[in-house]
Amino acid sequence: MKSIRRGLWDGEVGKDTRGRFACRICRESLVVGSEEGDGTERSCPECDRSWKSTAPRWRTTGG
Ligand SMILES: [Zn+2]
């Protein structure tokens, strides 16, 4: 699965007027799906593309 950052770079994902992630192909706001440990899966209800957004890391691992 592509990361949402990659989707932004590729022009597939954008932000809507409210600052939420949206599919630029369908102009649909992304639906938040399953959470997977370090990130959240967001998908477009129209074309079923999905991107994974990584949560900010508040603390470093290890050490
Ligand atoms: Zn779409």
N, CA, C, O and the ligand as a Tripos MOL2 file, in Angstrom:
@<TRIPOS>MOLECULE
protein
  253   251    64     0     0
PROTEIN
NO_CHARGES

@<TRIPOS>ATOM
      1 N           0.8310   -1.2000    0.0000 N.3       1 MET1
      2 CA          0.0000    0.0000    0.0000 C.3       1 MET1
      3 C           0.8690    1.2560    0.0000 C.2       1 MET1
      4 O           1.8790    1.3240    0.7020 O.2       1 MET1
      5 N           0.4750    2.2280   -0.7780 N.am      2 LYS2
      6 CA          1.2140    3.4870   -0.8220 C.3       2 LYS2
      7 C           1.0390    4.2540    0.4810 C.2       2 LYS2
      8 O           0.0070    4.1590    1.1450 O.2       2 LYS2
      9 N           2.0470    4.9960    0.8220 N.am      3 SER3
     10 CA          1.8840    5.8890    1.9620 C.3       3 SER3
     11 C           1.1590    7.1390    1.4790 C.2       3 SER3
     12 O           1.1970    7.4790    0.2960 O.2       3 SER3
     13 N           0.5070    7.8060    2.4030 N.am      4 ILE4
     14 CA         -0.2740    8.9850    2.0230 C.3       4 ILE4
     15 C           0.6530   10.0880    1.5390 C.2       4 ILE4
     16 O           0.2750   10.9150    0.7090 O.2       4 ILE4
     17 N           1.8600   10.0890    2.0620 N.am      5 ARG5
     18 CA          2.8340   11.0810    1.6080 C.3       5 ARG5
     19 C           3.1830   10.8590    0.1470 C.2       5 ARG5
     20 O           3.3200   11.8020   -0.6320 O.2       5 ARG5
     21 N           3.3230    9.5930   -0.2020 N.am      6 ARG6
     22 CA          3.6110    9.2460   -1.5870 C.3       6 ARG6
     23 C           2.4200    9.6510   -2.4840 C.2       6 ARG6
     24 O           2.6000   10.1360   -3.6010 O.2       6 ARG6
     25 N           1.2180    9.4380   -1.9620 N.am      7 GLY7
     26 CA          0.0240    9.8170   -2.7070 C.3       7 GLY7
     27 C          -0.0350   11.3190   -2.9530 C.2       7 GLY7
     28 O          -0.4630   11.7730   -4.0140 O.2       7 GLY7
     29 N           0.4000   12.0770   -1.9560 N.am      8 LEU8
     30 CA          0.4440   13.5280   -2.1100 C.3       8 LEU8
     31 C           1.4380   13.9180   -3.2000 C.2       8 LEU8
     32 O           1.1670   14.7890   -4.0270 O.2       8 LEU8
     33 N           2.5900   13.2570   -3.1830 N.am      9 TRP9
     34 CA          3.6160   13.5380   -4.1860 C.3       9 TRP9
     35 C           3.1300   13.1860   -5.5860 C.2       9 TRP9
     36 O           3.4080   13.8990   -6.5510 O.2       9 TRP9
     37 N           2.4050   12.0840   -5.6830 N.am     10 ASP10
     38 CA          1.9210   11.6200   -6.9830 C.3      10 ASP10
     39 C           0.6820   12.3870   -7.4550 C.2      10 ASP10
     40 O           0.2130   12.1890   -8.5750 O.2      10 ASP10
     41 N           0.1630   13.2550   -6.5980 N.am     11 GLY11
     42 CA         -1.0010   14.0440   -6.9860 C.3      11 GLY11
     43 C          -2.3030   13.2870   -6.8910 C.2      11 GLY11
     44 O          -3.3220   13.7270   -7.4230 O.2      11 GLY11
     45 N          -2.2780   12.1450   -6.2140 N.am     12 GLU12
     46 CA         -3.5100   11.3680   -6.0650 C.3      12 GLU12
     47 C          -4.2940   11.8030   -4.8320 C.2      12 GLU12
     48 O          -5.5200   11.6950   -4.7780 O.2      12 GLU12
     49 N          -3.5620   12.2900   -3.8570 N.am     13 VAL13
     50 CA         -4.1810   12.7000   -2.6050 C.3      13 VAL13
     51 C          -3.9720   14.1960   -2.4170 C.2      13 VAL13
     52 O          -2.8990   14.7260   -2.7030 O.2      13 VAL13
     53 N          -4.9920   14.8550   -1.9420 N.am     14 GLY14
     54 CA         -4.8870   16.2720   -1.6430 C.3      14 GLY14
     55 C          -5.5900   16.5680   -0.3430 C.2      14 GLY14
     56 O          -6.0770   15.6750    0.3500 O.2      14 GLY14
     57 N          -5.6280   17.8390   -0.0360 N.am     15 LYS15
     58 CA         -6.3540   18.2470    1.1580 C.3      15 LYS15
     59 C          -7.5900   19.0230    0.7030 C.2      15 LYS15
     60 O          -7.5390   19.8210   -0.2330 O.2      15 LYS15
     61 N          -8.6940   18.7650    1.3900 N.am     16 ASP16
     62 CA         -9.8830   19.5390    1.0620 C.3      16 ASP16
     63 C          -9.8550   20.8610    1.8260 C.2      16 ASP16
     64 O          -8.8890   21.1740    2.5220 O.2      16 ASP16
     65 N         -10.9240   21.6220    1.6800 N.am     17 THR17
     66 CA        -10.9430   22.9660    2.2680 C.3      17 THR17
     67 C         -10.8440   22.9310    3.7860 C.2      17 THR17
     68 O         -10.4430   23.9110    4.4130 O.2      17 THR17
     69 N         -11.2110   21.8010    4.3700 N.am     18 ARG18
     70 CA        -11.1640   21.6920    5.8200 C.3      18 ARG18
     71 C          -9.8680   21.0530    6.3020 C.2      18 ARG18
     72 O          -9.6970   20.7630    7.4860 O.2      18 ARG18
     73 N          -8.9660   20.8440    5.3560 N.am     19 GLY19
     74 CA         -7.6690   20.3040    5.7300 C.3      19 GLY19
     75 C          -7.6400   18.8050    5.9140 C.2      19 GLY19
     76 O          -6.7030   18.2540    6.4910 O.2      19 GLY19
     77 N          -8.6750   18.1490    5.4170 N.am     20 ARG20
     78 CA         -8.7100   16.6920    5.5350 C.3      20 ARG20
     79 C          -8.2270   16.0830    4.2330 C.2      20 ARG20
     80 O          -8.3090   16.6970    3.1690 O.2      20 ARG20
     81 N          -7.7230   14.8700    4.3380 N.am     21 PHE21
     82 CA         -7.2320   14.1930    3.1480 C.3      21 PHE21
     83 C          -8.3870   13.8360    2.2200 C.2      21 PHE21
     84 O          -9.4440   13.3850    2.6600 O.2      21 PHE21
     85 N          -8.1630   14.0460    0.9390 N.am     22 ALA22
     86 CA         -9.1930   13.7420   -0.0420 C.3      22 ALA22
     87 C          -8.5510   13.1540   -1.2930 C.2      22 ALA22
     88 O          -7.4010   13.4530   -1.6170 O.2      22 ALA22
     89 N          -9.3150   12.3080   -1.9940 N.am     23 CYS23
     90 CA         -8.8510   11.7410   -3.2530 C.3      23 CYS23
     91 C          -8.9860   12.8140   -4.3340 C.2      23 CYS23
     92 O         -10.0740   13.3440   -4.5590 O.2      23 CYS23
     93 N          -7.8950   13.1220   -4.9870 N.am     24 ARG24
     94 CA         -7.9500   14.1780   -5.9950 C.3      24 ARG24
     95 C          -8.5000   13.6700   -7.3230 C.2      24 ARG24
     96 O          -8.8540   14.4510   -8.2050 O.2      24 ARG24
     97 N          -8.5630   12.3680   -7.4450 N.am     25 ILE25
     98 CA         -9.0890   11.7800   -8.6700 C.3      25 ILE25
     99 C         -10.6180   11.8590   -8.6620 C.2      25 ILE25
    100 O         -11.2380   12.1780   -9.6760 O.2      25 ILE25
    101 N         -11.2140   11.5630   -7.5060 N.am     26 CYS26
    102 CA        -12.6690   11.5440   -7.3950 C.3      26 CYS26
    103 C         -13.2070   12.7470   -6.6200 C.2      26 CYS26
    104 O         -14.4130   12.9910   -6.5900 O.2      26 CYS26
    105 N         -12.3130   13.4790   -6.0070 N.am     27 ARG27
    106 CA        -12.7130   14.5920   -5.1490 C.3      27 ARG27
    107 C         -13.6170   14.1360   -4.0170 C.2      27 ARG27
    108 O         -14.5850   14.8040   -3.6560 O.2      27 ARG27
    109 N         -13.2760   12.9890   -3.4720 N.am     28 GLU28
    110 CA        -14.0210   12.4590   -2.3310 C.3      28 GLU28
    111 C         -13.1070   12.4730   -1.1060 C.2      28 GLU28
    112 O         -11.9140   12.1850   -1.2050 O.2      28 GLU28
    113 N         -13.6740   12.8050    0.0290 N.am     29 SER29
    114 CA        -12.8890   12.7480    1.2560 C.3      29 SER29
    115 C         -12.5780   11.2950    1.5860 C.2      29 SER29
    116 O         -13.4160   10.4110    1.4130 O.2      29 SER29
    117 N         -11.3700   11.0660    2.0610 N.am     30 LEU30
    118 CA        -10.9720    9.7020    2.3780 C.3      30 LEU30
    119 C         -11.6330    9.2310    3.6690 C.2      30 LEU30
    120 O         -11.8220    9.9990    4.6120 O.2      30 LEU30
    121 N         -11.9720    7.9670    3.6800 N.am     31 VAL31
    122 CA        -12.5950    7.3610    4.8390 C.3      31 VAL31
    123 C         -11.5140    6.6680    5.6560 C.2      31 VAL31
    124 O         -10.7010    5.9130    5.1230 O.2      31 VAL31
    125 N         -11.5170    6.9290    6.9300 N.am     32 VAL32
    126 CA        -10.5330    6.3070    7.8050 C.3      32 VAL32
    127 C         -10.9130    4.8480    8.0280 C.2      32 VAL32
    128 O         -12.0300    4.5300    8.4370 O.2      32 VAL32
    129 N          -9.9750    3.9960    7.7550 N.am     33 GLY33
    130 CA        -10.2300    2.5740    7.9010 C.3      33 GLY33
    131 C          -9.5360    2.0000    9.1140 C.2      33 GLY33
    132 O          -9.5320    2.5920   10.1930 O.2      33 GLY33
    133 N          -8.9530    0.8400    8.9160 N.am     34 SER34
    134 CA         -8.3500    0.1460   10.0480 C.3      34 SER34
    135 C          -7.0610    0.8140   10.5010 C.2      34 SER34
    136 O          -6.3140    1.3730    9.6970 O.2      34 SER34
    137 N          -6.8210    0.7470   11.7780 N.am     35 GLU35
    138 CA         -5.5780    1.2520   12.3210 C.3      35 GLU35
    139 C          -4.5890    0.1110   12.4370 C.2      35 GLU35
    140 O          -4.9130   -0.9730   12.9220 O.2      35 GLU35
    141 N          -3.3910    0.3750   11.9850 N.am     36 GLU36
    142 CA         -2.3800   -0.6810   12.0290 C.3      36 GLU36
    143 C          -1.1590   -0.1930   12.7800 C.2      36 GLU36
    144 O          -0.2110    0.3110   12.1770 O.2      36 GLU36
    145 N          -1.1770   -0.3330   14.0350 N.am     37 GLY37
    146 CA         -0.0140   -0.0220   14.8530 C.3      37 GLY37
    147 C           0.5570    1.3560   14.6250 C.2      37 GLY37
    148 O           0.2530    2.2960   15.3590 O.2      37 GLY37
    149 N           1.3840    1.4740   13.6080 N.am     38 ASP38
    150 CA          2.0880    2.7400   13.4040 C.3      38 ASP38
    151 C           1.3740    3.6690   12.4360 C.2      38 ASP38
    152 O           1.8850    4.7490   12.1380 O.2      38 ASP38
    153 N           0.2190    3.2840   11.9450 N.am     39 GLY39
    154 CA         -0.4520    4.1570   10.9850 C.3      39 GLY39
    155 C          -1.9200    3.8340   10.8210 C.2      39 GLY39
    156 O          -2.4350    2.8720   11.3910 O.2      39 GLY39
    157 N          -2.5800    4.6600   10.0290 N.am     40 THR40
    158 CA         -3.9980    4.4640    9.7790 C.3      40 THR40
    159 C          -4.2310    4.3520    8.2810 C.2      40 THR40
    160 O          -3.6510    5.0970    7.4910 O.2      40 THR40
    161 N          -5.0760    3.4230    7.9090 N.am     41 GLU41
    162 CA         -5.3940    3.2420    6.5110 C.3      41 GLU41
    163 C          -6.5720    4.1430    6.1430 C.2      41 GLU41
    164 O          -7.6070    4.1420    6.8090 O.2      41 GLU41
    165 N          -6.3910    4.9140    5.0640 N.am     42 ARG42
    166 CA         -7.4770    5.7670    4.5960 C.3      42 ARG42
    167 C          -7.8020    5.3720    3.1670 C.2      42 ARG42
    168 O          -6.8990    5.1740    2.3540 O.2      42 ARG42
    169 N          -9.0680    5.2570    2.8600 N.am     43 SER43
    170 CA         -9.4400    4.8150    1.5230 C.3      43 SER43
    171 C         -10.4890    5.7290    0.9210 C.2      43 SER43
    172 O         -11.2540    6.3860    1.6270 O.2      43 SER43
    173 N         -10.5030    5.7520   -0.4000 N.am     44 CYS44
    174 CA        -11.4860    6.5350   -1.1290 C.3      44 CYS44
    175 C         -12.7150    5.6620   -1.3710 C.2      44 CYS44
    176 O         -12.5910    4.5630   -1.9100 O.2      44 CYS44
    177 N         -13.8950    6.1340   -0.9810 N.am     45 PRO45
    178 CA        -15.1070    5.3410   -1.1570 C.3      45 PRO45
    179 C         -15.4970    5.1810   -2.6210 C.2      45 PRO45
    180 O         -16.3080    4.3190   -2.9600 O.2      45 PRO45
    181 N         -14.9210    6.0100   -3.4890 N.am     46 GLU46
    182 CA        -15.3120    6.0030   -4.8870 C.3      46 GLU46
    183 C         -14.4850    5.0080   -5.7050 C.2      46 GLU46
    184 O         -15.0360    4.1860   -6.4370 O.2      46 GLU46
    185 N         -13.1680    5.0910   -5.5750 N.am     47 CYS47
    186 CA        -12.3080    4.2480   -6.4210 C.3      47 CYS47
    187 C         -11.5830    3.1590   -5.6360 C.2      47 CYS47
    188 O         -10.8200    2.3810   -6.2090 O.2      47 CYS47
    189 N         -11.8200    3.1030   -4.3320 N.am     48 ASP48
    190 CA        -11.2450    2.0510   -3.5000 C.3      48 ASP48
    191 C          -9.7250    2.0670   -3.4030 C.2      48 ASP48
    192 O          -9.1140    1.0940   -2.9600 O.2      48 ASP48
    193 N          -9.1230    3.1660   -3.8170 N.am     49 ARG49
    194 CA         -7.6920    3.2870   -3.5840 C.3      49 ARG49
    195 C          -7.4980    3.5150   -2.0900 C.2      49 ARG49
    196 O          -8.3560    4.0940   -1.4220 O.2      49 ARG49
    197 N          -6.3860    3.0640   -1.5860 N.am     50 SER50
    198 CA         -6.1590    3.2970   -0.1610 C.3      50 SER50
    199 C          -4.7150    3.6930    0.0800 C.2      50 SER50
    200 O          -3.8010    3.2590   -0.6230 O.2      50 SER50
    201 N          -4.5380    4.5110    1.0710 N.am     51 TRP51
    202 CA         -3.2090    5.0000    1.4480 C.3      51 TRP51
    203 C          -3.0430    4.8370    2.9360 C.2      51 TRP51
    204 O          -4.0070    4.8700    3.7010 O.2      51 TRP51
    205 N          -1.8150    4.6630    3.3250 N.am     52 LYS52
    206 CA         -1.5510    4.4910    4.7380 C.3      52 LYS52
    207 C          -0.8570    5.7320    5.2730 C.2      52 LYS52
    208 O           0.1990    6.1310    4.7820 O.2      52 LYS52
    209 N          -1.4610    6.3330    6.2790 N.am     53 SER53
    210 CA         -0.8330    7.4850    6.9030 C.3      53 SER53
    211 C          -0.1200    7.0440    8.1690 C.2      53 SER53
    212 O          -0.6690    6.3170    8.9960 O.2      53 SER53
    213 N           1.0900    7.4930    8.2950 N.am     54 THR54
    214 CA          1.8520    7.1050    9.4740 C.3      54 THR54
    215 C           1.6470    8.1300   10.5790 C.2      54 THR54
    216 O           1.7040    9.3380   10.3450 O.2      54 THR54
    217 N           1.4140    7.6450   11.7490 N.am     55 ALA55
    218 CA          1.2020    8.5320   12.8940 C.3      55 ALA55
    219 C           2.5280    9.1710   13.2910 C.2      55 ALA55
    220 O           3.5920    8.5710   13.1400 O.2      55 ALA55
    221 N           2.4480   10.3800   13.7940 N.am     56 PRO56
    222 CA          3.6760   11.0160   14.2730 C.3      56 PRO56
    223 C           4.2650   10.2490   15.4430 C.2      56 PRO56
    224 O           3.5500    9.7270   16.2980 O.2      56 PRO56
    225 N           5.5510   10.2000   15.4560 N.am     57 ARG57
    226 CA          6.2100    9.4590   16.5400 C.3      57 ARG57
    227 C           6.5330   10.3980   17.6860 C.2      57 ARG57
    228 O           7.3080   11.3420   17.5360 O.2      57 ARG57
    229 N           5.9460   10.1350   18.7950 N.am     58 TRP58
    230 CA          6.1560   11.0040   19.9560 C.3      58 TRP58
    231 C           7.4020   10.6170   20.7150 C.2      58 TRP58
    232 O           7.9910   11.4380   21.4180 O.2      58 TRP58
    233 N           7.7990    9.3930   20.5780 N.am     59 ARG59
    234 CA          9.0280    8.9800   21.2590 C.3      59 ARG59
    235 C           9.8120    8.0560   20.3480 C.2      59 ARG59
    236 O           9.2440    7.3510   19.5140 O.2      59 ARG59
    237 N          11.0880    8.0720   20.5150 N.am     60 THR60
    238 CA         11.9320    7.2510   19.6730 C.3      60 THR60
    239 C          11.9140    5.8090   20.1600 C.2      60 THR60
    240 O          11.6980    5.5350   21.3410 O.2      60 THR60
    241 N          12.1410    4.9190   19.2460 N.am     61 THR61
    242 CA         12.1610    3.5130   19.6190 C.3      61 THR61
    243 C          13.5560    3.1130   20.0650 C.2      61 THR61
    244 O          14.5600    3.5740   19.5230 O.2      61 THR61
    245 N          13.5900    2.2810   21.0200 N.am     62 GLY62
    246 CA         14.8710    1.7750   21.5120 C.3      62 GLY62
    247 C          15.6340    2.8120   22.3200 C.2      62 GLY62
    248 O          15.1550    3.9160   22.5810 O.2      62 GLY62
    249 N          16.7800    2.4340   22.6850 N.am     63 GLY63
    250 CA         17.6250    3.3610   23.3950 C.3      63 GLY63
    251 C          17.3520    3.3510   24.8890 C.2      63 GLY63
    252 O          17.9920    4.0880   25.6380 O.2      63 GLY63
    253 ZN        -10.9340    8.1140   -5.5030 Zn       64 ZN64
@<TRIPOS>BOND
     1     1     2 1
     2     2     3 1
     3     3     4 2
     4     3     5 am
     5     5     6 1
     6     6     7 1
     7     7     8 2
     8     7     9 am
     9     9    10 1
    10    10    11 1
    11    11    12 2
    12    11    13 am
    13    13    14 1
    14    14    15 1
    15    15    16 2
    16    15    17 am
    17    17    18 1
    18    18    19 1
    19    19    20 2
    20    19    21 am
    21    21    22 1
    22    22    23 1
    23    23    24 2
    24    23    25 am
    25    25    26 1
    26    26    27 1
    27    27    28 2
    28    27    29 am
    29    29    30 1
    30    30    31 1
    31    31    32 2
    32    31    33 am
    33    33    34 1
    34    34    35 1
    35    35    36 2
    36    35    37 am
    37    37    38 1
    38    38    39 1
    39    39    40 2
    40    39    41 am
    41    41    42 1
    42    42    43 1
    43    43    44 2
    44    43    45 am
    45    45    46 1
    46    46    47 1
    47    47    48 2
    48    47    49 am
    49    49    50 1
    50    50    51 1
    51    51    52 2
    52    51    53 am
    53    53    54 1
    54    54    55 1
    55    55    56 2
    56    55    57 am
    57    57    58 1
    58    58    59 1
    59    59    60 2
    60    59    61 am
    61    61    62 1
    62    62    63 1
    63    63    64 2
    64    63    65 am
    65    65    66 1
    66    66    67 1
    67    67    68 2
    68    67    69 am
    69    69    70 1
    70    70    71 1
    71    71    72 2
    72    71    73 am
    73    73    74 1
    74    74    75 1
    75    75    76 2
    76    75    77 am
    77    77    78 1
    78    78    79 1
    79    79    80 2
    80    79    81 am
    81    81    82 1
    82    82    83 1
    83    83    84 2
    84    83    85 am
    85    85    86 1
    86    86    87 1
    87    87    88 2
    88    87    89 am
    89    89    90 1
    90    90    91 1
    91    91    92 2
    92    91    93 am
    93    93    94 1
    94    94    95 1
    95    95    96 2
    96    95    97 am
    97    97    98 1
    98    98    99 1
    99    99   100 2
   100    99   101 am
   101   101   102 1
   102   102   103 1
   103   103   104 2
   104   103   105 am
   105   105   106 1
   106   106   107 1
   107   107   108 2
   108   107   109 am
   109   109   110 1
   110   110   111 1
   111   111   112 2
   112   111   113 am
   113   113   114 1
   114   114   115 1
   115   115   116 2
   116   115   117 am
   117   117   118 1
   118   118   119 1
   119   119   120 2
   120   119   121 am
   121   121   122 1
   122   122   123 1
   123   123   124 2
   124   123   125 am
   125   125   126 1
   126   126   127 1
   127   127   128 2
   128   127   129 am
   129   129   130 1
   130   130   131 1
   131   131   132 2
   132   131   133 am
   133   133   134 1
   134   134   135 1
   135   135   136 2
   136   135   137 am
   137   137   138 1
   138   138   139 1
   139   139   140 2
   140   139   141 am
   141   141   142 1
   142   142   143 1
   143   143   144 2
   144   143   145 am
   145   145   146 1
   146   146   147 1
   147   147   148 2
   148   147   149 am
   149   149   150 1
   150   150   151 1
   151   151   152 2
   152   151   153 am
   153   153   154 1
   154   154   155 1
   155   155   156 2
   156   155   157 am
   157   157   158 1
   158   158   159 1
   159   159   160 2
   160   159   161 am
   161   161   162 1
   162   162   163 1
   163   163   164 2
   164   163   165 am
   165   165   166 1
   166   166   167 1
   167   167   168 2
   168   167   169 am
   169   169   170 1
   170   170   171 1
   171   171   172 2
   172   171   173 am
   173   173   174 1
   174   174   175 1
   175   175   176 2
   176   175   177 am
   177   177   178 1
   178   178   179 1
   179   179   180 2
   180   179   181 am
   181   181   182 1
   182   182   183 1
   183   183   184 2
   184   183   185 am
   185   185   186 1
   186   186   187 1
   187   187   188 2
   188   187   189 am
   189   189   190 1
   190   190   191 1
   191   191   192 2
   192   191   193 am
   193   193   194 1
   194   194   195 1
   195   195   196 2
   196   195   197 am
   197   197   198 1
   198   198   199 1
   199   199   200 2
   200   199   201 am
   201   201   202 1
   202   202   203 1
   203   203   204 2
   204   203   205 am
   205   205   206 1
   206   206   207 1
   207   207   208 2
   208   207   209 am
   209   209   210 1
   210   210   211 1
   211   211   212 2
   212   211   213 am
   213   213   214 1
   214   214   215 1
   215   215   216 2
   216   215   217 am
   217   217   218 1
   218   218   219 1
   219   219   220 2
   220   219   221 am
   221   221   222 1
   222   222   223 1
   223   223   224 2
   224   223   225 am
   225   225   226 1
   226   226   227 1
   227   227   228 2
   228   227   229 am
   229   229   230 1
   230   230   231 1
   231   231   232 2
   232   231   233 am
   233   233   234 1
   234   234   235 1
   235   235   236 2
   236   235   237 am
   237   237   238 1
   238   238   239 1
   239   239   240 2
   240   239   241 am
   241   241   242 1
   242   242   243 1
   243   243   244 2
   244   243   245 am
   245   245   246 1
   246   246   247 1
   247   247   248 2
   248   247   249 am
   249   249   250 1
   250   250   251 1
   251   251   252 2
@<TRIPOS>SUBSTRUCTURE
     1 MET1         2 RESIDUE 1 A MET
     2 LYS2         6 RESIDUE 1 A LYS
     3 SER3        10 RESIDUE 1 A SER
     4 ILE4        14 RESIDUE 1 A ILE
     5 ARG5        18 RESIDUE 1 A ARG
     6 ARG6        22 RESIDUE 1 A ARG
     7 GLY7        26 RESIDUE 1 A GLY
     8 LEU8        30 RESIDUE 1 A LEU
     9 TRP9        34 RESIDUE 1 A TRP
    10 ASP10       38 RESIDUE 1 A ASP
    11 GLY11       42 RESIDUE 1 A GLY
    12 GLU12       46 RESIDUE 1 A GLU
    13 VAL13       50 RESIDUE 1 A VAL
    14 GLY14       54 RESIDUE 1 A GLY
    15 LYS15       58 RESIDUE 1 A LYS
    16 ASP16       62 RESIDUE 1 A ASP
    17 THR17       66 RESIDUE 1 A THR
    18 ARG18       70 RESIDUE 1 A ARG
    19 GLY19       74 RESIDUE 1 A GLY
    20 ARG20       78 RESIDUE 1 A ARG
    21 PHE21       82 RESIDUE 1 A PHE
    22 ALA22       86 RESIDUE 1 A ALA
    23 CYS23       90 RESIDUE 1 A CYS
    24 ARG24       94 RESIDUE 1 A ARG
    25 ILE25       98 RESIDUE 1 A ILE
    26 CYS26      102 RESIDUE 1 A CYS
    27 ARG27      106 RESIDUE 1 A ARG
    28 GLU28      110 RESIDUE 1 A GLU
    29 SER29      114 RESIDUE 1 A SER
    30 LEU30      118 RESIDUE 1 A LEU
    31 VAL31      122 RESIDUE 1 A VAL
    32 VAL32      126 RESIDUE 1 A VAL
    33 GLY33      130 RESIDUE 1 A GLY
    34 SER34      134 RESIDUE 1 A SER
    35 GLU35      138 RESIDUE 1 A GLU
    36 GLU36      142 RESIDUE 1 A GLU
    37 GLY37      146 RESIDUE 1 A GLY
    38 ASP38      150 RESIDUE 1 A ASP
    39 GLY39      154 RESIDUE 1 A GLY
    40 THR40      158 RESIDUE 1 A THR
    41 GLU41      162 RESIDUE 1 A GLU
    42 ARG42      166 RESIDUE 1 A ARG
    43 SER43      170 RESIDUE 1 A SER
    44 CYS44      174 RESIDUE 1 A CYS
    45 PRO45      178 RESIDUE 1 A PRO
    46 GLU46      182 RESIDUE 1 A GLU
    47 CYS47      186 RESIDUE 1 A CYS
    48 ASP48      190 RESIDUE 1 A ASP
    49 ARG49      194 RESIDUE 1 A ARG
    50 SER50      198 RESIDUE 1 A SER
    51 TRP51      202 RESIDUE 1 A TRP
    52 LYS52      206 RESIDUE 1 A LYS
    53 SER53      210 RESIDUE 1 A SER
    54 THR54      214 RESIDUE 1 A THR
    55 ALA55      218 RESIDUE 1 A ALA
    56 PRO56      222 RESIDUE 1 A PRO
    57 ARG57      226 RESIDUE 1 A ARG
    58 TRP58      230 RESIDUE 1 A TRP
    59 ARG59      234 RESIDUE 1 A ARG
    60 THR60      238 RESIDUE 1 A THR
    61 THR61      242 RESIDUE 1 A THR
    62 GLY62      246 RESIDUE 1 A GLY
    63 GLY63      250 RESIDUE 1 A GLY
    64 ZN64       253 GROUP 0 **** ****
